[in-house]
Amino acid sequence: MITAVDHVQLAAPPGSEDRLRAYYTGVLGMTEIPKPPVLAARGGCWFQAGTVQLHLGIEAAFRPAIKAHPGLRVIDIDTCAARLAARGATVTWDTDLPGHRRFYSYDPVGNRLEFLEPGV
């Protein structure tokens, strides 16, 4: 019945949209996509790279996702890690997933993100 993941939603604090845009477009290279007007009134922002969509929704009592996270598959993980580190992001490598190279990082509001490349 399920054929794909349509999007992943993460929470963010009120007023963080500019920081999110700078990170998700400027650092990760995603494209901001418009929210439907009725949803745009709630704040937040949506981003896309290929078929991957991340929706950042505003939550008044925001707490960053420390353990829960999206796993983002990348090409050339070393270049990806270097790009994030050069822009001040934390890069924490993890070798516990067989057949993959991966690291964790955090967006500007503290949400955990996993970056992985299989078969490397």
C-alpha positions in Angstrom: 0.0 0.0 0.0 2.7 2.5 0.9 4.8 3.5 -2.2 7.0 6.3 -1.0 7.7 8.8 1.7 6.1 12.1 0.6 7.9 14.3 3.0 9.4 14.5 6.5 8.3 17.2 8.8 10.6 18.7 11.5 9.6 21.4 14.0 11.2 24.8 14.5 10.7 27.7 16.9 8.7 30.8 15.9 10.7 33.4 14.0 13.4 30.9 12.8 12.5 30.9 9.1 15.4 33.1 7.9 17.9 30.8 9.6 16.3 27.7 8.2 16.3 29.2 4.7 20.0 30.1 5.0 20.9 26.6 6.1 18.6 24.4 3.9 19.2 26.4 0.7 22.6 27.9 1.3 24.4 25.1 3.1 22.5 22.0 1.9 21.7 23.3 -1.5 18.0 22.5 -1.3 15.3 24.6 -3.1 12.6 26.3 -1.1 9.2 25.4 -2.4 6.0 27.4 -1.8 3.6 26.3 0.9 -0.1 26.5 0.0 -1.5 29.9 1.2 -3.6 28.4 4.0 -0.5 26.6 5.4 1.9 29.5 4.8 -0.1 31.6 7.2 1.1 29.2 10.0 4.8 30.1 9.3 7.6 27.6 8.6 9.0 26.7 5.2 9.4 23.7 2.9 12.5 22.6 1.0 13.1 20.0 -1.8 16.1 18.3 -3.4 15.2 15.9 -6.1 12.2 13.9 -4.7 13.2 14.6 -1.1 11.0 17.1 0.7 11.6 18.5 4.2 8.9 20.6 5.8 9.8 22.8 8.8 6.7 23.7 10.8 6.5 26.2 13.5 5.9 24.9 17.0 5.4 27.4 19.9 6.7 24.9 22.5 9.6 23.8 20.2 12.2 21.3 21.3 14.7 20.0 18.8 14.6 16.4 17.7 17.7 15.0 19.3 17.3 11.3 18.5 14.6 11.3 15.8 15.9 12.4 12.4 15.6 12.2 8.7 18.2 10.1 6.9 19.4 12.0 3.9 21.2 9.9 1.2 24.0 11.9 -0.4 26.6 11.5 -3.2 30.2 12.2 -2.2 29.8 12.2 1.5 33.3 13.5 2.2 32.5 16.7 0.2 29.2 17.0 2.0 30.8 16.7 5.4 33.5 19.2 4.4 30.9 21.7 3.2 28.9 21.5 6.4 32.1 21.8 8.6 33.3 24.8 6.6 30.1 26.5 7.4 30.4 25.9 11.1 28.1 22.8 11.4 29.1 19.9 13.6 29.9 16.7 11.8 30.0 13.5 13.9 30.9 10.4 12.0 29.3 7.0 12.9 30.6 3.7 11.6 27.9 1.4 13.1 25.8 0.9 9.9 27.3 -1.8 7.7 27.7 -1.0 4.1 27.3 2.7 4.6 29.4 5.8 5.5 27.4 8.2 7.6 27.6 11.2 9.8 25.2 13.3 11.9 24.8 17.0 12.1 22.2 19.5 13.3 20.3 22.3 11.6 20.4 25.8 13.0 17.6 25.1 15.5 19.1 21.9 16.8 17.2 19.2 14.8 19.4 16.1 14.2 20.1 15.2 10.6 21.7 12.0 9.3 23.7 12.0 6.0 24.6 8.7 4.5 26.1 7.1 1.4 25.7 3.4 0.8 28.3 1.1 -0.6 31.3 3.4 0.0 
